[in-house]
């Protein structure tokens, strides 16, 4: 009896593993910050690249998880006295998104889930020009000590299957944790993402 149960369990596990798909993912991102002490002048591009795993749970639902490098920038432009200043912040994260994928039909799907990330590095660059266009100052600074190590947030998105092996999706990712490592409230990341996944199987 135990041998029969073990045999059935092995068959079920093998069938589940055979349905799991592995893919390579890349996307362009564009984002800003939200929360206290922010305004609408902070925006910047970025990208993500990594791998996805897709496990079907039933014909209309799949679980999709990824491991990716997430590079982000945000820039604030302002004037101080007679100097025009461009202040750009840049961040590199190792990110783990995990979503439920709900199929409207075999080619169109919606997504909702969570994202956890570890910050690998961060910094900022400031450049200033006077009214005649001459450089007043320029420098790159390490801001790692002031930034939070971990980030947690939510993901929502839509997508469709371009081919059986290629998916296109658009996602909105909103962090719930602060960018800075001190203080309450403050700025949080918010990104829009458009990308492709190529499934190997």
C-alpha positions, 0 to 999 in steps of 0.5 A: 500500500505504501509503495502504491501511495509513494508511486502516485506521489512521484507521478504527481510531482513529476507531472507538476514539475513537467508543467513548470516553465522557466523564462528570461525576462527583461523590461524598461522601467520609468518611475518616481517617488511617493509619500511625504516630502516628495513632489512631481518633479522626481522621475527617471528611467531604469531597467530590470533583467532576470529569470521567471518561473511559471507554475500553472495551478489550473487553466485560468490561474498560474503562479509566476515568480522571478529573480532579477536585477533592478536598476532605477534612477530618479532625477530632480531639477531645480534652481538655487540662486543663479544655478540650475541643478540636476540631482540624480539618485540611482539604485541597484536592487536584487528583486524577487517579484511573486504574482498570481496570473489570472487568465481572461482568455488563453492569451490575455492575463492580469497579475497581482502580487508582492515584491521583496528586494535587497538594495545592492548599491545606491548613490547620487550625482549632482550637476550645476550650471550657471545662467550662461551654461557653464558648469559650476560643480559636478560630483558623484556621492555614495548614499548607501549609509542613508538608504534602507537595505530592504524594500517590500511592495505590491505589484499589479499588471496586465499582459498578453501572450505574443506567441506561445513562448513570448509574453509581453506585460505592463506592471505597476510596482509600489513600494510600501517601505521607506527609501531612507533608513531613518525617519517615519513617512518619507519617500517610497519607490513607485515604478511603471514597467514594460517588458518581455519574457521568453519561455524556454519550455 
